[in-house]
């Protein structure tokens, strides 16, 4: 049996019609059951630590950020090995990461392996450059994708296909009326 992990993400279902078929071929996370998303914090706590108290603390952190609208208007790259969509504005995603990390300081984003955190929606990673470039060319005419972000999701799964699933939906604070 594969070890189980958890992550906090913002699902972007509005992007699935445009990027879903590319993610299925180019992003292993898609095959694990992780939908199109922007990561808030991964890896998160060990799944055996997930309980009502932890989810309550996570919900408070998420609710410290207001709901917002986001547009994905361009493709971007990390070292020509990761193809992603750039969220505009990116700052609310960074605020979510900061809020969760402050509440759970033992869970640094990406295990602390990256100095600069750049919010992004991964389309493809560690695939042949020509496949990623072809996907980028096919996706660009379909942009922009717009979405309203009103919740984050705690997910749990393993490296087994289709194993990732939502554990809790965590609302952001409502916008002022």
C-alpha positions, -999 to 999 in steps of 0.1 A, spaced: 0 0 0 12 35 -9 18 61 18 -10 86 20 -4 124 18 -26 155 22 -27 189 4 -47 221 5 -57 233 -29 -81 256 -46 -100 237 -73 -105 256 -106 -132 236 -124 -136 264 -150 -101 254 -163 -109 217 -168 -125 221 -203 -94 238 -216 -66 220 -197 -81 187 -186 -71 166 -216 -35 180 -215 -32 174 -177 -44 138 -182 -13 132 -204 12 157 -189 6 159 -152 7 128 -131 -14 145 -104 -44 144 -128 -42 106 -130 -41 104 -92 -75 123 -91 -63 158 -84 -84 183 -104 -72 214 -120 -61 235 -91 -38 261 -75 -19 246 -46 -22 264 -13 1 241 7 15 207 -2 25 185 13 2 192 43 -1 173 75 2 136 78 -33 122 71 -34 105 105 -34 140 120 -65 150 101 -94 154 125 -121 178 135 -97 201 155 -72 203 127 -98 209 101 -113 236 123 -79 253 126 -74 250 88 -109 264 82 -100 295 104 -68 301 84 -86 298 51 -115 321 62 -89 348 69 -88 355 32 -118 370 13 -133 353 -18 -120 367 -50 -122 366 -88 -92 353 -107 -83 352 -144 -58 328 -161 -48 348 -192 -14 334 -200 7 303 -200 41 304 -182 70 281 -176 94 270 -148 126 261 -166 108 248 -197 100 217 -177 67 228 -161 39 244 -181 14 263 -161 -13 289 -162 -7 322 -143 -34 335 -120 -41 372 -120 -42 384 -93 -18 359 -77 -17 377 -43 -48 361 -28 -34 327 -34 -2 338 -17 -23 351 12 -39 317 15 -6 299 16 8 324 41 -23 320 64 -21 282 63 16 281 68 14 305 98 -12 283 114 8 251 105 45 261 107 57 225 105 43 223 70 64 245 48 52 248 12 68 221 -10 88 210 20 107 243 18 124 233 -14 116 265 -33 127 300 -22 101 319 -42 65 306 -42 47 313 -74 10 305 -74 2 285 -106 -21 260 -122 1 232 -135 -8 218 -169 23 196 -174 54 187 -156 86 167 -164 74 157 -199 92 160 -233 96 197 -241 78 193 -275 47 178 -258 46 207 -233 52 233 -261 24 217 -282 0 219 -252 9 256 -246 2 264 -283 -32 246 -281 -42 262 -248 -33 298 -255 -62 305 -279 -87 293 -252 -75 318 -227 -86 336 -206 -103 314 -180 -120 332 -152 -132 318 -119 -145 329 -86 -126 315 -57 -148 310 -26 -133 279 -10 -102 258 -6 -102 220 -3 -83 196 20 -75 166 -1 -59 132 7 -45 104 -14 -15 83 -24 4 75 -56 -23 51 -66 -44 61 -96 -76 79 -87 -68 78 -50 -70 116 -42 -103 128 -28 -117 158 -10 -118 155 28 -132 190 36 -143 221 18 -131 252 35 -149 285 27 -130 318 23 -145 348 39 -174 363 20 -168 395 0 -183 427 15 -217 434 1 
